[in-house]
Amino acid sequence: MDHRQALSGVKVLDFTWAGAGPRATKYLADHGAEVVKVESARHPDVVRVSAPYKAGIVDPNASGMFPHFNTSKKGMALDLRHPRGMEVAERLVQWSDLVVENFAPGVLRRLGLGYDRLVELKPEIIMLSMSIPGQTGPSAGMSGWGHMASAVAGHTYMSGWPDRGPVTPGSVVYGDVIVALVAVFAAIAALDGRLRTGRGQYIDIAQLEVMVHLIAPAILDHLANGRQRTREGNRCEHAAPHGVFRCKGEERWCAVAVSRDEEWKSLCGVLGNPEWSKGARFASLSSRKENEDELERLVEEWTVNYSAPEVMAMLQAAGVPAGVVQDAEDLIDRCPQLKDRGLFLQLEHPVMGVCNHPREPFILSETPGEIRTSPCLGEHNEEVLCRILGMSDREFVELQTEGICE
């Protein structure tokens, strides 16, 4: 049945690149907004030139990362440093409801597309910026990537093991995920506000500030108790055992977290109530914390006899929080929960063929998202210029041949 999507009719001009920005506009596009993503052959989205590539062929239209962040959008190639390119961008601003960017503060303003100029072009425009430091303050000139933001926001300091220095969380940039969702909420709030007031506004999201919210317990502990939380590895002061335990097979693990006395009793029952579990060493949370090294060794002596899914199933059935430590292959091919909910969709990409695409991490019952594959560089130039902006075929050909749209 044909149905109207939640954001049908919303028009978005997308100047974002890398992770957080494109992910935010992807969510808007997946739910019906018409999103025009602007890049250029000289300055493509950095994710287009990032591995992994399909079949190992280095091609800006074959990066496996790009579809992950850019589904359902229209792709526009446009040279913003050319006067005619800027004219096209300004016409797109007049078409748009929302303009989104995540460059370092001042980049779009220096190009001539700061908020003051956008308001001149369309007084009711909404602009959303999502830089790392925010648009004001002594660090407003800061630029960088998500791992740097993790360090500045306090995440890196608390990541790692007590006897070692801080570590970055591998290739995972948590800020890119949570900041994108915050940006979507802010954009929808501003669009709703304009429906009621007729007025647009400027949204200044600082990725740094969003990430500070994620470590609220550490902030509160310092404010209330003057304590500085440091690195705990896999441990947690409110639970024991709390960590990942080796299971049968190569590099197979299961996470276990026991915080309440009832959970401890259930864990002991699953383990067969061994003699070591009955002594004073493990009778309370405080005593288990005091003997945590030995406790973890004893628990792992049991987990290594079973596969990670078996450990999870037995413990969960007894009311003990436990979960398989899944790798990428598990998530895509084996996880029954993700399969049942259809997180990964197989869509046909014009260059890469059939590829897995993740849908958004939320489902609207009445207006579900409809995901289309990501655009190739400049794939929708003609549609944007001729249908959206109403240019003649002659104007379109001129922009193409002059290299302004390529």
FIMARKE-320774 format. One record per residue: residue in one letter; x, y, z negated of N, C-alpha, C in turn. Coordinates in pm, whole numbers, padded with zeros to 5 digits, always signed. Atoms other than C-alpha are relative to their C-alpha. Example, Ala and Ser with C-alpha at 12.3 -4.5 7.8 and 13.67 -1.06 7.14 Angstrom:
# FIMARKE-320774
a+00089-00119+00000+01230-00450-00780+00090+00120+00000
s-00082-00119+00006+01367-00106-00714-00077+00109-00073
***
This chain:
# FIMARKE-320774
m+00085-00120+00000+00000+00000+00000+00088+00124+00000
d-00075-00125-00004+00130+00344+00091-00033+00081-00124
h+00026-00080+00117+00168+00562-00214+00095+00119-00003
r-00080-00122+00013+00303+00902-00300+00101-00021-00112
q-00103+00015+00103+00634+00892-00486-00001+00118-00096
a+00008-00099+00108+00685+01089-00805+00054+00137+00041
l-00063-00128-00037+00907+01356-00646-00021+00034+00147
s+00029-00034-00140+00757+01366-00296-00026+00150+00011
g+00018-00144-00022+00771+01720-00161+00109+00086-00060
v-00111-00075+00059+01072+01826-00370+00118-00002+00098
k-00109-00013-00097+01358+01954-00151+00129+00037-00073
v-00125-00014+00075+01715+01925-00276+00117+00018+00096
l-00125-00021-00073+02036+02067-00130+00114-00047-00089
d-00094+00076+00083+02315+01844-00255+00144+00030+00042
f-00142-00027-00023+02673+01977-00274+00088-00085-00090
t-00076+00076+00099+02784+01709-00519+00097-00098+00065
w-00094+00103-00045+03070+01464-00490+00046-00080-00120
a-00054+00090+00102+03244+01186-00687-00112-00078-00069
g+00089+00090+00072+03031+01027-00962-00125+00062-00058
a+00115-00049+00075+02805+01227-01192-00102+00072+00087
g+00092-00077-00083+02658+01467-00937-00076-00085+00100
p+00071+00085-00095+02581+01218-00658-00096-00099-00066
r+00090+00093+00068+02431+00977-00909-00131+00070-00038
a+00121-00074+00039+02190+01246-01032-00091+00023+00121
t+00083-00026-00118+02073+01340-00681-00051-00129+00062
k+00050+00131-00044+02045+00969-00595-00132-00032-00069
y+00123+00031+00072+01783+00928-00868-00116+00084+00054
l+00104-00086-00056+01590+01224-00726-00045-00053+00136
a+00032+00050-00135+01611+01084-00371-00075-00133-00007
d+00065+00131+00012+01513+00732-00478-00146+00013-00040
h+00138-00020+00043+01193+00876-00623-00073+00102+00087
g+00080-00072-00098+01088+01068-00315+00047+00138+00037
a-00049-00133-00039+01277+01398-00313+00075-00010+00132
e-00076-00006-00126+01415+01496+00027+00133+00065-00031
v-00133-00046+00042+01786+01528-00049+00091+00006+00121
v-00098-00019-00108+02029+01670+00206+00137+00015-00063
k-00136+00000+00057+02387+01586+00109+00095+00065+00101
v-00089-00075-00087+02640+01830+00254+00145-00038-00027
e-00144+00028+00004+02998+01721+00328+00058+00058+00129
s-00059-00031-00130+03241+01779+00614+00106-00104+00030
a-00104+00096-00039+03488+01570+00809+00133+00033-00069
r-00124-00040+00066+03771+01772+00653-00007-00018-00150
h+00018+00011+00145+03627+01754+00302-00118-00092-00030
p+00109+00092+00033+03417+01439+00264-00005-00024-00151
d+00010+00044+00140+03291+01317-00070+00119-00093-00027
v-00120+00076+00032+03600+01173-00239-00029-00149-00012
v+00034+00141+00012+03413+00846-00296+00003-00069+00136
r-00007+00060-00135+03401+00792+00082+00140-00052+00031
v-00138+00041-00028+03778+00757+00080+00059-00073-00121
s-00042+00076+00119+03793+00535-00229-00033-00147+00019
a+00022+00145-00007+03832+00158-00240-00104-00041-00106
p-00026+00101-00104+03693-00102-00227-00071+00030+00131
y+00060-00015-00132+03623-00102+00146-00052-00135+00049
k+00056+00122-00057+03406-00354+00327+00102-00064+00094
a-00095+00077-00082+03632-00622+00481+00140+00060-00001
g-00132-00059+00010+03934-00414+00374+00031+00103+00106
i-00021-00098-00108+03886-00170+00665-00020+00140-00056
v+00008-00135+00054+03965+00187+00558-00079+00087+00097
d+00093-00077-00083+03674+00389+00695-00089+00079-00094
p+00085-00079+00090+03481+00679+00533-00144-00048-00006
n+00135+00054+00001+03161+00495+00622-00004-00145-00048
a-00006+00140+00044+03274+00162+00474+00045-00014-00145
s-00036+00010+00141+03349+00247+00111-00113-00065-00077
g+00101+00066+00080+03166+00012-00122-00055+00086-00112
m+00046-00086+00109+03141+00286-00385-00104+00101+00046
f+00088-00109-00044+02960+00543-00172-00148-00037-00007
p+00142+00034+00012+02628+00354-00141-00049-00009-00144
h+00038+00013+00141+02631+00302-00516-00055+00131-00053
f+00038-00131+00052+02587+00678-00571-00088+00083+00093
n+00059-00091-00099+02412+00804-00259-00115-00060+00080
t+00113+00057-00072+02109+00597-00165-00108+00104+00026
s+00124-00072-00033+01802+00749+00002+00022+00145+00042
k-00027-00138-00038+01975+01075+00103+00015+00014+00152
k-00036-00033-00137+02017+01248+00437+00141+00057+00000
g-00140-00043-00004+02380+01303+00536+00021+00112+00099
m-00024-00118-00083+02482+01645+00671+00149+00035-00003
a-00139-00045-00010+02833+01734+00794+00000+00146+00038
l+00007-00144-00021+02891+02108+00771+00126+00067-00053
d-00120-00073+00039+03200+02330+00764-00041+00132-00064
l+00044-00119+00073+03122+02588+00495+00099+00116+00013
r-00097-00109-00015+03437+02787+00575-00015+00074+00133
h+00029-00067-00127+03307+02878+00919-00124+00088-00019
p+00116-00089+00018+03068+03179+00934-00132-00063+00044
r+00126+00062-00044+02810+02984+01133-00038-00116-00091
g+00029+00104+00098+02842+02696+00889-00065+00058-00123
m+00061-00065+00115+02764+02936+00607-00142+00045+00031
e+00136-00038-00039+02462+03062+00799-00095-00119-00013
v+00082+00121+00012+02332+02706+00819-00026-00032-00148
a+00016+00028+00143+02395+02656+00445-00102+00094-00063
e+00095-00096+00057+02201+02972+00363-00142-00030+00043
r+00134+00039-00044+01907+02855+00573-00047-00124-00077
l+00036+00116+00081+01917+02526+00383-00038+00040-00142
v+00037-00052+00132+01907+02720+00055-00145+00050+00004
q+00136-00052-00011+01591+02895+00175-00104-00111+00013
w+00088+00117-00011+01440+02554+00253-00014-00073-00133
s-00010+00086+00118+01535+02405-00085-00082+00050-00118
d+00053-00031+00133+01368+02393-00423+00112-00001-00104
l-00105+00024+00099+01683+02281-00602+00133-00016+00072
v-00137+00013-00051+02056+02321-00530+00084-00060-00113
v-00076+00071+00102+02290+02083-00714+00148-00005+00040
e-00144+00011-00026+02671+02095-00744+00072-00042-00128
n-00079+00040+00117+02937+01947-00972+00148+00027+00022
f-00139-00041-00017+03254+02124-00861+00050+00068-00128
a-00053-00081+00109+03487+02304-01101-00067+00137+00005
p+00068-00130+00002+03335+02636-01213+00062+00099+00099
g-00044-00105-00091+03356+02905-00947+00023-00042+00143
v-00030+00046-00136+03412+02687-00639-00107+00049+00098
l+00106-00043-00093+03073+02753-00476-00012+00152+00003
r+00008-00146+00002+03077+03116-00586+00105+00059+00092
r-00105-00051-00088+03408+03171-00406-00032-00027+00148
l+00041+00027-00137+03258+03012-00096-00114+00091+00045
g+00112-00088-00033+02972+03261-00113-00136-00058-00032
l+00127+00063+00033+02704+03034-00260-00020-00012-00152
g+00026-00005+00144+02700+03132-00626-00147+00026-00026
y+00142-00013+00034+02371+03160-00812-00055+00138+00038
d+00046-00134-00037+02349+03537-00755-00037+00008+00147
r+00030-00001-00143+02363+03484-00380-00122-00087+00031
l+00115+00087-00023+02115+03197-00392-00130+00070-00035
v+00122-00072+00040+01862+03415-00575-00034+00107+00103
e+00028-00096-00106+01901+03680-00305-00068-00069+00119
l+00057+00074-00112+01818+03417-00044-00139-00055-00032
k+00130+00056+00041+01530+03264-00242-00016+00024-00150
p+00008-00040+00141+01429+03428-00572-00043-00112-00095
e+00050+00105+00090+01254+03117-00709+00086-00126+00003
i-00086+00118-00010+01546+02882-00640+00044-00048-00138
i-00059+00060+00119+01669+02645-00911+00138-00051+00040
m-00135+00049-00025+02043+02581-00923+00047-00077-00121
l-00052+00084+00108+02200+02304-01128+00149-00024+00022
s-00145+00025-00003+02574+02301-01199+00035-00095-00112
m-00036+00100+00101+02737+02013-01384+00151-00021-00002
s-00146+00008+00010+03105+02089-01434+00041-00067-00130
i-00047+00061+00126+03321+01933-01704-00010+00098-00116
p+00000-00085+00119+03363+02241-01929-00125+00086-00015
g+00104-00101+00000+03052+02443-01839+00050+00126+00067
q-00033-00116-00082+03045+02775-01659+00062+00116-00077
t-00054-00109+00080+03160+02995-01949+00097-00055-00104
g-00092+00041+00106+03415+02990-02231+00144-00002+00045
p-00143-00007-00032+03796+02984-02249+00050-00113+00089
s-00043+00112-00085+03815+02648-02066-00078-00008+00130
a+00086+00005-00119+03581+02741-01782+00079-00020+00129
g-00080+00025-00119+03869+02716-01536+00045-00144+00013
m-00044+00139+00002+03920+02350-01619-00061-00079+00116
s+00049+00096-00098+03892+02093-01343+00060-00135-00033
g-00054+00132+00030+03949+01721-01351-00105-00107+00024
w+00084+00116-00022+03790+01379-01357-00056-00052-00131
g+00072+00049+00116+03578+01176-01593+00087-00050-00114
h-00086+00051+00107+03863+01009-01783+00059+00115-00081
m-00049-00116+00073+04000+01351-01870-00110+00054-00092
a+00111-00045+00082+03655+01452-01993-00020-00091-00121
s+00011+00094+00112+03646+01137-02207+00100+00034-00110
a-00103-00036+00097+03969+01246-02372-00038+00127-00075
v+00032-00128+00062+03858+01603-02435-00122-00012-00091
a+00123+00015+00078+03519+01487-02569+00016-00091-00120
g-00022+00080+00120+03677+01262-02833-00016-00149+00018
h+00021+00143-00021+03597+00925-02676+00132-00078-00002
t-00126+00072-00013+03954+00827-02594+00068-00017-00135
y-00064+00008+00131+04077+00903-02946-00050-00119-00081
m+00058+00109+00078+03841+00641-03086+00000-00133+00073
s-00002+00123-00080+03904+00380-02814+00135-00070-00014
g-00124+00076+00013+04159+00106-02873+00008-00074-00132
w-00024+00082+00118+04313-00084-03161+00067+00083-00110
p-00052-00083+00110+04407+00049-03508+00151+00018-00001
d-00145-00007+00005+04777-00027-03466+00063+00050+00129
r-00050-00049-00128+04809+00126-03119-00058+00137+00030
g+00048-00131-00040+04757+00455-02943-00134-00007+00071
p+00129-00004-00069+04433+00568-02778+00012-00058+00141
v+00004+00053-00135+04328+00403-02452-00121+00055+00074
t+00116-00037-00080+04103+00506-02167-00082-00126+00027
p+00085+00119-00016+03806+00276-02103+00006-00061+00139
g-00015+00064-00131+03945+00119-01785-00055+00086+00111
s+00054-00074-00113+03768+00216-01465-00139+00056-00027
v+00136-00045+00032+03440+00290-01642+00005+00144-00051
v+00010-00139+00043+03354+00658-01673-00141+00019-00056
y+00132-00004+00062+03069+00669-01923-00071+00133+00026
g+00060-00131-00020+03014+01041-01873-00075+00010+00131
d+00066-00009-00130+02926+00997-01506-00141-00057-00006
v+00131+00064+00009+02634+00775-01603-00097+00084-00081
i+00092-00070+00089+02486+00966-01895-00023+00144+00046
v+00017-00138-00048+02548+01313-01748-00099+00005+00115
a+00094+00003-00112+02358+01215-01434-00144-00005-00049
l+00136+00009+00052+02052+01119-01636-00043+00130-00067
v+00032-00129+00061+02067+01440-01839-00031+00103+00108
a+00024-00094-00109+02089+01634-01513-00138-00019+00062
v+00133+00027-00055+01777+01463-01380-00108+00056-00092
f+00099-00052+00095+01583+01547-01697-00007+00153+00008
a-00004-00146-00004+01696+01910-01680-00063+00052+00129
a+00056-00043-00129+01608+01941-01310-00152-00012+00001
i+00145+00019+00002+01260+01798-01360-00066+00100-00094
a+00054-00101+00092+01203+02029-01658-00007+00137+00068
a-00002-00129-00069+01303+02331-01448-00105+00005+00112
l+00102+00005-00105+01080+02221-01158-00140+00012-00060
d+00129-00011+00068+00789+02178-01399-00023+00143-00049
g+00013-00138+00045+00860+02520-01547-00035+00095+00113
r+00031-00088-00114+00851+02680-01204-00144-00019+00048
l+00140+00022-00036+00514+02518-01131-00092+00087-00085
r+00085-00076+00093+00374+02703-01434+00028+00150+00001
t-00038-00142+00009+00563+03034-01409+00033+00064+00134
g-00043-00054-00129+00670+03068-01045+00145+00043+00001
r-00138-00048+00011+01026+03139-01164+00099-00117+00002
g-00109+00096+00002+01342+02945-01091+00096+00033-00113
q-00098-00027+00104+01648+02934-01313+00131-00072+00031
y-00132+00061-00016+02013+02837-01343+00021-00098-00114
i-00024+00104+00100+02096+02512-01524+00151-00023-00007
d-00145+00015+00022+02448+02498-01669+00022-00120-00091
i-00029+00121+00078+02536+02143-01778+00151-00014-00013
a-00141+00028+00027+02873+02087-01941+00014-00149-00029
q-00017+00143+00022+02975+01723-01906+00066-00026-00136
l-00067+00012+00130+03199+01772-02210-00101-00003-00114
e+00098-00009+00108+02902+01867-02428-00092-00122-00003
v+00084+00120-00006+02689+01577-02308+00073-00116-00065
m-00076+00114+00053+02967+01334-02397+00024+00013-00150
v-00013-00017+00145+03014+01486-02744-00124-00054-00071
h+00123+00053+00059+02650+01394-02813+00009-00152-00018
l-00008+00146+00007+02742+01028-02753+00079-00050-00120
i-00075+00043+00119+02974+01020-03054-00051+00074-00123
a+00060-00071+00112+02730+01186-03293+00033-00060-00136
p-00034+00053+00133+02801+00940-03580+00137+00046-00050
a-00133-00046+00041+03170+01036-03582-00002+00148-00037
i+00012-00144+00031+03081+01406-03573-00066+00019-00136
l+00072-00014+00126+02833+01367-03857+00083-00047-00118
d-00085+00051+00107+03078+01162-04064+00102+00105-00041
h-00098-00106+00031+03333+01442-04038-00068+00118-00070
l+00068-00114+00061+03078+01713-04118-00045-00030-00142
a+00057+00033+00131+02924+01530-04412+00104-00048-00101
n-00093+00066+00093+03221+01342-04556+00145+00042+00018
g-00137-00040-00024+03532+01503-04411+00088-00112+00050
r-00077+00115-00048+03636+01168-04264+00021+00008+00151
q-00033+00006-00143+03806+01123-03928+00000-00144+00045
r+00005+00136-00051+03707+00807-03748+00111-00021+00102
t-00106+00033-00095+03985+00638-03560-00035-00130+00071
r+00023+00118-00083+04026+00325-03354-00024-00125-00084
e+00037+00120+00074+03860+00006-03474+00004-00126+00085
g+00003+00116-00088+03906-00224-03176-00142-00048+00020
n+00135+00055-00014+03605-00456-03163-00079+00001-00130
r+00064+00007+00131+03519-00409-03527-00090+00120-00027
c+00095-00104+00040+03250-00204-03697-00011-00005-00151
e+00000-00002+00146+03240-00092-04058-00129-00054-00060
h+00130+00044+00053+02876-00199-04092-00032-00146+00035
a+00028+00138-00040+02911-00557-03961+00125-00084-00006
a-00109+00099-00002+03126-00869-03994-00063-00139-00005
p-00089-00026-00114+03183-01068-03790-00062+00094+00101
h+00042-00093-00105+03164-00809-03515+00113+00004+00102
g-00106+00004-00099+03360-00875-03199-00035-00094+00114
v+00018+00095-00109+03407-01095-02894+00083-00124-00030
f-00061+00126+00039+03492-01461-02938+00015-00090+00123
r-00031+00085-00114+03657-01697-02692-00092-00121+00004
c+00087+00115-00020+03434-01966-02546+00065-00097+00098
k-00054+00100-00092+03485-02274-02329+00012+00060+00140
g-00024-00053-00134+03633-02191-01989+00106+00107-00001
e-00105-00100-00013+03886-01944-01859-00058+00141-00005
e+00043-00138+00017+03834-01585-01973-00152+00010-00018
r+00142-00005+00032+03486-01656-02110-00016+00034-00147
w+00012-00054+00134+03370-01474-02419-00147+00023-00033
c+00134-00037+00046+03061-01404-02627+00015+00103-00112
a+00000-00102+00105+02997-01094-02837-00097-00040-00110
v+00083+00034+00115+02860-01150-03187+00006+00117-00099
a+00005-00109+00097+02745-00888-03439-00092-00039-00115
v+00077+00040+00119+02631-00973-03793+00007+00114-00101
s+00000-00113+00093+02524-00683-04012-00084-00026-00125
r+00088+00024+00115+02252-00821-04243+00026-00139-00061
d-00022+00127+00068+02267-01100-04500-00078-00113+00066
e+00080+00103-00066+01987-01284-04319+00070-00050+00126
e-00072+00040-00120+02194-01284-04000+00121-00086-00035
w-00115+00079+00043+02496-01416-04187-00043-00143-00035
k+00050+00133+00036+02293-01703-04331-00038-00079+00126
s+00039+00068-00124+02156-01782-03985+00123-00044+00079
l-00124+00037-00069+02506-01777-03834+00061-00125-00064
c-00056+00117+00069+02629-02019-04099-00080-00126+00032
g+00083+00115-00033+02334-02245-04025+00030-00055+00138
v-00033+00045-00136+02415-02258-03654+00135-00070+00000
l-00133+00061+00007+02777-02338-03740+00002-00130-00081
g+00008+00123+00079+02655-02628-03958+00032+00021-00147
n-00031-00033+00140+02706-02449-04292+00132-00062-00046
p-00130+00057+00037+03079-02534-04308+00039+00041-00142
e-00039-00024+00139+03242-02545-04649+00059+00140-00019
w-00064-00132+00016+03443-02229-04584-00100+00115-00009
s+00098-00108+00000+03123-02028-04542-00068+00018-00135
k+00074-00001+00126+03005-02100-04897+00075+00071-00113
g-00078-00061+00107+03283-01934-05097-00022+00149-00014
a+00014-00143+00030+03310-01586-05242+00064+00089+00106
r-00069-00082-00100+03538-01473-04960-00094+00062+00102
f+00091-00046-00105+03242-01436-04724-00142+00020-00051
a+00133-00005+00059+02949-01396-04964-00073+00131+00028
s+00062-00131-00024+02886-01028-04888+00071+00069+00116
l-00061-00075-00109+02955-00779-04614+00136+00055-00041
s-00128-00057+00044+03228-00612-04820+00109-00107-00009
s-00101+00105+00009+03404-00943-04886+00037-00054+00138
r-00031+00044-00137+03374-01044-04522+00092+00101+00069
k-00089-00102-00058+03534-00714-04423+00142-00016-00056
e-00132+00016+00061+03820-00781-04665+00075-00120+00058
n-00060+00123-00053+03881-01122-04504-00034-00018+00148
e+00052+00002-00137+03789-01033-04147+00090-00077+00096
d-00089+00074-00090+04097-01175-03977-00027-00150-00008
e+00025+00143+00017+04036-01518-04123-00141-00036+00048
l+00137+00026-00043+03661-01495-04061-00009-00012+00152
e+00004+00005-00146+03712-01422-03692+00066-00127+00053
r-00067+00124-00043+03954-01715-03660-00091-00120-00018
l+00086+00113+00028+03706-01955-03818-00122-00003+00093
v+00114-00005-00092+03413-01836-03604+00043-00045+00139
e-00046+00036-00134+03620-01873-03290+00034-00148+00011
e-00022+00144-00003+03711-02229-03385-00128-00074+00039
w+00128+00059-00041+03341-02300-03331-00037+00041+00143
t+00046-00048-00131+03272-02083-03023+00077-00064+00116
v-00079+00055-00110+03555-02237-02817-00050-00136+00048
n+00052+00132-00038+03364-02565-02807-00121+00008+00093
y+00122-00017-00079+03073-02420-02608+00022+00108+00106
s-00004-00106-00100+03017-02209-02299-00060+00127-00061
a+00052-00126+00052+02939-01842-02354-00154+00006+00003
p+00148+00001+00004+02571-01883-02247-00056-00090-00109
e+00046+00089+00107+02536-02174-02490+00012+00068-00136
v-00018-00071+00128+02679-01969-02777-00107+00106-00016
m+00102-00105+00007+02447-01680-02695-00138-00060-00029
a+00132+00059+00017+02141-01905-02670-00020-00053-00142
m+00013+00056+00135+02208-02085-03000-00012+00109-00105
l+00002-00106+00101+02277-01767-03194-00126+00085+00011
q+00121-00080-00015+01990-01566-03046-00123-00076-00051
a+00113+00079+00047+01750-01853-03120-00011+00002-00152
a-00002-00006+00146+01855-01824-03485-00012+00142-00053
g+00015-00139+00044+01814-01446-03492+00130+00074-00020
v-00130-00066+00011+02183-01357-03466+00028+00076+00129
p-00030-00075-00122+02267-01076-03220+00125-00054+00069
a-00112+00056-00076+02490-01226-02949-00027+00018+00148
g+00016-00017-00144+02553-01171-02580+00126-00041+00075
v-00112+00038-00085+02771-01314-02305+00075+00125+00046
v-00082-00108-00057+03059-01086-02204+00006-00025+00151
q+00017+00028-00142+02964-01069-01837+00097+00081+00085
d-00081-00072-00098+03191-00979-01547-00089+00036+00119
a+00079-00047-00114+03081-00836-01211-00072-00115+00070
e+00065+00114-00065+03012-01180-01063-00120-00048-00080
d+00114+00037+00084+02791-01264-01360-00117+00093+00025
l+00107-00099-00012+02594-00942-01323-00074-00014+00132
i+00064+00005-00132+02528-00986-00952-00060-00137+00029
d+00040+00134-00045+02498-01364-00913-00064-00088-00106
r+00041+00097+00101+02421-01522-01248-00100+00052-00103
c+00081-00052+00111+02240-01290-01489-00150-00014+00031
p+00142+00019-00031+01877-01411-01498-00085+00122-00028
q+00077-00120+00034+01754-01089-01659+00005+00102+00113
l-00012-00097-00107+01892-00862-01387-00062-00051+00129
k+00063+00057-00119+01778-01101-01115-00151+00016-00006
d+00145-00005+00014+01424-01110-01250-00053+00143+00018
r+00045-00139-00010+01401-00730-01270+00045+00067+00129
g-00036-00052-00130+01561-00681-00930+00089+00123-00003
l-00088-00117+00008+01841-00443-01025+00075+00022+00131
f-00077-00013-00124+02037-00517-00707-00088-00036+00120
l+00078+00019-00121+01868-00479-00371+00095-00018+00117
q-00080+00018-00121+02009-00601-00041-00060+00083+00112
l+00044-00090-00106+01982-00330+00224+00100-00002+00114
e-00085-00001-00119+02120-00303+00576+00065+00137+00016
h-00075-00124-00022+02392-00040+00610+00047+00003+00145
p-00033-00004-00143+02468+00082+00966+00143-00041+00034
v-00139+00037-00026+02843+00015+00932+00037-00129-00073
m-00043+00113+00083+02884-00239+00651-00092-00120+00007
g+00093+00111-00003+02585-00458+00726-00076-00011-00131
v+00079+00022+00122+02392-00612+00437+00088+00021-00123
c-00077-00031+00122+02512-00471+00103-00096+00004-00119
n+00077-00016+00123+02394-00483-00256-00005+00147-00039
h+00019-00137+00048+02252-00153-00378-00071-00006-00135
p+00071-00001+00128+02161-00091-00745-00113+00101+00003
r+00109-00097+00014+01823+00066-00803+00025+00083-00125
e-00013-00084+00118+01776+00333-01067-00030-00083-00126
p+00017+00081+00121+01784+00207-01431-00129+00028-00074
f+00132-00019+00062+01419+00294-01495-00104-00027+00108
i+00105+00038-00094+01094+00184-01336-00128+00075-00035
l+00128-00068+00018+00782+00399-01293-00110-00092+00052
s+00100+00100-00037+00475+00176-01289-00091+00046+00113
e+00095-00049-00100+00254+00399-01072+00067+00057+00124
t-00072-00058-00115+00514+00565-00849+00142-00052+00002
p-00136+00057+00003+00811+00328-00823+00087+00058+00111
g-00093-00050-00100+01121+00435-00636+00004-00089+00123
e-00017+00074-00126+01180+00331-00276+00139+00035+00053
i-00141-00028-00028+01550+00298-00206+00033-00031+00146
r-00055+00020-00134+01707+00341+00137+00152+00006-00010
t-00144+00004+00007+02072+00282+00215+00060+00141+00014
s-00066-00130-00002+02324+00567+00193+00032+00042+00144
p-00027-00048-00136+02397+00789+00497+00147-00008+00038
c-00135-00018-00051+02706+00779+00713+00029+00150+00007
l-00039-00141-00003+02901+01105+00735-00065+00070+00118
g+00066-00077-00105+02687+01351+00931-00110-00074+00073
e+00098+00083-00070+02432+01084+01019-00128+00074+00036
h+00128-00066-00020+02135+01318+00991+00014+00146+00044
n-00020-00137-00046+02282+01633+01144-00116+00049+00086
e+00105-00044-00093+02026+01648+01422-00134+00015-00072
e+00127-00008+00072+01732+01576+01193-00005+00123-00090
v-00002-00115+00090+01838+01841+00941-00007+00131+00077
l-00006-00127-00075+01918+02109+01198-00126+00024+00081
c+00112-00020-00092+01632+02050+01438-00136-00014-00068
r+00132+00017+00063+01347+01917+01223-00017+00090-00122
i+00015-00077+00124+01414+02081+00886+00017+00150+00024
l-00027-00143-00022+01562+02411+01007-00060+00054+00129
g+00067-00046-00121+01382+02424+01342+00091+00054+00108
m-00090-00048-00104+01689+02486+01557-00034-00063+00134
s+00018+00054-00134+01674+02439+01930+00108-00102+00030
d-00102+00098-00041+01860+02159+02104+00129+00071+00038
r-00119-00075-00043+02096+02422+02245+00083+00042-00121
e-00073-00040+00121+02185+02556+01899+00069-00121-00063
f-00056+00121+00059+02240+02203+01774+00126-00043+00074
v-00117+00041-00079+02476+02116+02059+00116+00096-00021
e-00107-00097+00022+02670+02439+02006+00071-00026-00133
l-00060+00026+00132+02724+02361+01637+00083-00128+00003
q-00074+00125-00012+02835+02011+01726+00130+00019+00077
t-00119-00015-00085+03075+02110+02003+00102+00094-00061
e-00094-00092+00066+03227+02391+01795+00062-00060-00125
g-00058+00067+00116+03307+02143+01519-00053+00049-00133
i+00057-00053+00124+03088+02320+01263-00080-00109-00071
c+00072+00113+00055+02875+02010+01215+00060-00128+00058
e-00063+00123-00050+03094+01703+01250+00048-00084-00118
***
